């Protein structure tokens, strides 16, 4: 394929299409003082369809015009914003206006600049709540399409979560006088949320290369604040993590969805652009820490995040407050991977250490959430830890037998969520 086929080519202004009908289009705002940028953006995206909906374009040639368009169209899902317009930092001020003055957290913002020296990428990403940063000279047609699809997908997900929250709050307010009916219908809403959460959980059993993953989640309420995932990143790398969000119920479950969406996005960027963030446990945990602090959700989480390199047979991992420590068993013995770190979302400068270990030819590794400690009969922590290690050693080839040994399923009501992840090779 000729590389020029993928370049953005300036063309004449597109013919105006018939007026769109409500809810049939994704609304995208292009903010740039160069008319040609508007033209080429429309040229590349005019035939793009995502989930049956095309794009409706809104044009602004300055930050001031953009503010007016946004005020009149609060359902714009994506803004492609130039940094340098009527002022050298007009685009950056517009970002602050959208996030802080309009308090619009849902709209996705992609900064595009032809003069990166005015706004260095590293400082901008740290200091401004944007979703991507691109130099115009590097933005091919395919990259633009990929960025737009990713942004729209994330917007749709956030809007669905916002609507779920609004609907639940509205329903609770309406049903205070009818407590019995309220409880029944709230349960139905929670069950719907449970179905959504279960849908994004990994398959209970999964083979990736020579590795076998099995998992089970026992929520203390209808919705869980625990979450697990394991996934193939490429033919060489496998990623997995276990997280435990503070608190219970809907608000904690929403954070697990945000975590899932964040890491899935990094997996996608690795495949498209060889963005290696997903392979860096420290970077993943640091960025999630920044997201939770920035969004001020009043939530934090503990997480064990690991990357298996099947080519070198190594495991790189970071443990940010997850306890009990992962239990590791081989024919040579059993032990815990006792690496400590601070939870994610509590401190501006968290303690995150990455460890690397060579994996033996055969092993079993068990991760559990701290809810397990609440139901074990042993009275002190050392005895509980000994119980976990011995249970793994005796049942290292079967998660079902491990769960049965801990007698989890005999509890009608759990004091906390309990999650298991068994990795075998």
N, C-alpha and C positions, 0 to 999 in steps of 0.2 A: 504494500500500500504506500502511495506517495505521502510523505509526512505533511505536505502542504494541504492534503485533503482535510486535516484535522484543525487547520488554523482558522481563526476568526477572520472572515473577509468582509470588508465594509461594502455595503450594497445600498441601492436606492431605498428610500422609505417604503415600507410595506403598504399594500393596499388595505385600507381600513375595513375590518370585518363587521358583520352585523352585530348589533348590541347583544351582549350575552344575557342569559337569563340568570336570576339569582341562584346561588348554590351549585351552578354547573361548572364554575371555573375556580382555579386557584388564583388568588389575587397577589400579584407580584409588583412591588414598587421599585422602579429604577431611578436612583438619585445620582445624577452626574451632570456636570455643566457642559459636557461635550455631546452634541446631538448625534454624532456618529456612534457613540457608545450605546445610546438608546436603540439606534437602528440595528446594529449588529447583534445586540442582545435579543431583540425580537426576532431577528432572522434565524438565530440558532434555536430559539425555544418555541417558535410559533407552532410547530407541529408536535411538540412534546405533549404526551398524554400520560397522566399518572392516576391510576384507579378510576379510569373512565372520565377524567376531568382535564380539560386543557387549561392554559394559562391566560388570564386577563391582565394586561399590563397597565400600570399607572406610571406617569412620567412626572418627575420633578427635576428642575435644572439648578436648584439651590437647596440648602438646608431649610431655608424659610418656606419654600414651596412644599417641601416634604412634610413639614409639620402640619400644614393645612390639609394636605391629602390624607395624612394619617388620622387627623381629627375627624374627617368626613368619612373615612373608611376603616373603622376599628378592626375589621376582619381581614386585613391584609396579612398574609401568612409569611411573606419574605420580603426583605428590603436589601437590594444590592446597592451599596452606598460607596460613593467615591470619597476619599479622604480630603483631597484638596479641591475646594470649589470657590465660593466667594471669599473664603479665608483659607489659610494653609491647613487649619485643623477643623474646618467646618463639619466634616463628616464625623469626627470624634465627638464634637459638641452635640451633634444630632443623636449619636448613640446614647450619650448621657441623658438627653432630653426624653428619648423614648423609654429608657429604663427607669429613670429617677422621677421625672416630672409626670409623664403619662402613666408610669407604673405598668408598662406593658412588658410582661415577662415572656409572653407566648411567642411573639413575632420573632422569627429567625433573622439574624443580621449578618450579612457577609460583606466585609470591607474589601473594596477593590481600589488599588492605587497604581498610578503610573509613575509616582515619585516616592518610592519606599523610604528614601532618606528623611522625609518629613515625619514619618511615623514608623519607626523600626518595628518589625513584626513581634519580637519578643516582648518589648515594653507594652505594645498595644494589647496583645493577648492577655497579659497579666493585669493591666490596669483598666481594661474596658470589657464590658459584658457583651462580647461578640461571639459568633458561632463559627466563623472562619475568616481567614485573611488571605487575600490573593493579590499577586502582582499582575497587572493587565498584560504585560509582555509574556507571561507564562501561562495565561489562561487560554487553553485550546477549547474548541467547541465541545469535545467530549468531557473535558474537565468541568466546564460550565454546566453541562447537563447533569453530570454526576453530583456536583455541589447542590444544584437546585433540587434534585430528587431527594437527596439526603435531608436537606433543610425542610422540605415539605413534609416528608415522612415524620421527622421529629416534631414539627408543628402540629400535625394531626394527632400524634400521640399525646402531646401536652394538652391540647384542647379537649381530647377525650377525657383525660384525667380531671381537668378543670370542670368540665360539664358534670362529671360524676360527683365531684365534691359539691357543686352548686345544687345538684338535684337532691343529694342526700341531706344537705343543710335545709333546703326548702321543705322537704318531706318531714323532717324532724320537727320544724317549727309549726307545721300544719297539724301535726298529730299529737301535740302535747295533751290535748283534752281527751284523746282516745288512746290511752296508753296500751291497752291490749292489742288494738289494731295496729298501732305504731310499731310495736315489737314484732309483730308478724311480718309486716311489710318491710321493716328495716332488715329483718332476717333475709327476706327475698333479695334485697339490694346487696347485702353482704355475700349471699350465695352467688349472685352475678359477678361480684368482684372476685370471689374465690375461683370461679370458672376462668376469669381472665388471668388470674395469677397462675393457676394450674397450666394454662395454655402456654405460658412463657417459660415454665420450668422444663428442664431437659428430660429426655426419655429416662425412665427408671433404670434401664440397662442400655449400655452403649459400648461398642467396641471401636477403638481408634488405634489403628496399627496393632501393636502387641499389647495394648493396654485395655483393661476392662474397667468401666466405671459403672457403679450402681449406687442408687441414692433413694432416700425416703424422708419425707417431711411430715411431722406431726404437729399441726398448729394447736395452740392452746385456745384460740378463738377461731372464728370462721376464717378470718384472714391472718396471714402469718407475717411476722417481721423478720423471719429467717429466709435466706435465699441461697440457692446453690446453682452452679452451672458448670458445664464442661463442654469443650468444643474444639474442633480442628481449626487451626489458624492457617496451616499450609501442610504440605506433605512432610514437612520437617517438625513443625511445632504443634503442641497441644496446650491449651489454656484451661484452667479450672479455678474456681474460687468458692468459698463459703463465707457468707456474711450474716450478721445478726444486728438488726436495727434496734435502737433503743425504743422501749415502749411496745405497745401492741395495737392491733386494729388497723383501721383504714389508713391513717396517716403514716404508720410504719410500712404498711404494704405499698403505699405509693412510692416511698423512698426505694424499695426494692425494685420497682419498675424503672425508676430513674437510673439506678445502678446498672440494671440489665441493658437499658437503652444506651447508656454511656459506653459500656464495654463493647457491645455489638457494633457501635459506630466506629470504634477503634479497630475492630477486626476488619470491617469493611474498608477502612482507609489503608490498612496494611495490604489488602488484596489489590486495591486500585492504584495506590501511589507508593507502595513500599514504606509507608509510615510505620516505624518500628515501635511506636509508643506502647502498643499492646504487648510487646515482648519484654517490657521494662516494668517489673512489679513496683518499684519505687515511684516511677512516673505516674502509673495508673492510680496508686493510692494518694499521691500528692494532688493530682488533678481532681479526684473525687473529693478530697478534703476541701479544696478551694470552692468547689461547686456547693457543697453543703453549707459552708460558712457564708458564701455570697447570697445564697437563696434564703438564709435565715429561717429554716424550717423548724428549728428547735429540735432537730434530730441529729444523732451521730450513729456510727455503726462500727462494729469490729469486723475485720475481714482477713482471711488468709487467701492470698493470691499467688498462684504458682504457674510456671511455664516449664513444660517438659520438652527438651530438645532430643528428639528421637535419633538424630545423627550422632550426637556425642554422648547419649545416655546420661544426661544431667538434668537436675531439677533446680531451677532458680525460683526463690520464693521470698515473700515478705509477709510477716505476721503482724498485723496492726491490732493488737489487743484481743485476738481470738483465743478463747480458752474453753475447754481444755486444749492443751497443745496437741497437734496431730500425733497419733500413735503410729509407729513404724515397726514392721516385723519382717525378719528374714530368718532363714534357717540358722543363722549365727546368733540370733537373739532378738530382743525387743527393747524399744526405747521411745522417748518422746522427742520431737523436734522442738526443743525449748529455745526458741528465739522470741524475744519480747519487742513490742513496739506500742505506740500510743494509738488509741482509737481514731478513726477518721471523722472529722467534722467537729472536733473539740478545740483544737489548738491551731493557731496560725502557722506555727512551725512544728509539725508533728515529728516524732521520732520514728523513722522508717529505715530499717536495715534489710538489705538483700543478702540472702545466703545462697550458696551454690553447693550442691552435693551430687556425687556420682551415684547413679542408680544401679543396684545389682541386677543380675539376670532375672531373679525372681524376688518379689517382695509383695507385701500388702500394707496399705496405708489407710488409716481410719481417721476421718475428721468428724467431730461431733460438736454441736452447739452446747452452750453452758446449761441449757434446760435439762440435759441428761443428769447433771450433778444433783439437781433438786429431787430426783426420784430414786437415786441409789440408796440402798439401805445403810451403807457404811457411814460412820459418824464423823470421820475426819477426812480431810482432803487427800492425804497420802494414801489412805485406804481406798478411796474412790479411784485415784489414779492407778493404783495397783490392779484394781478390778477391771479398769478399761484395758490395760495392757494384757492381762491374762485372758480376757474375753476375746481380744483380737487374735492372740496366739492360738487359742483353741478353736476359733471359728473363722480363720483368715480367708477362707475361700467362699464364704457365704454371708452376705449382709442380712439375709432373712434370719439366719441362725444367731447372728450378733444381736439383732433387735429382740429376738425371742429370749435370749439369755438375759438381757436387761429388763425384760418383762414390761416393755413400754406399752404394749397394746392392752394390757389389763387395766390401765388407768382410764376411767371414764372422763375425767376432767384434769388436764395437765396444768401445772402451775406456770409453765413457760413453754414456748415453742421448742421442739426437739427435732434436730435435723442430723441425718447421717449421710456420709459420703465415703464409699469404699473404693479404693483404686488398687487394682491388682495387675501384676505382670508375671 
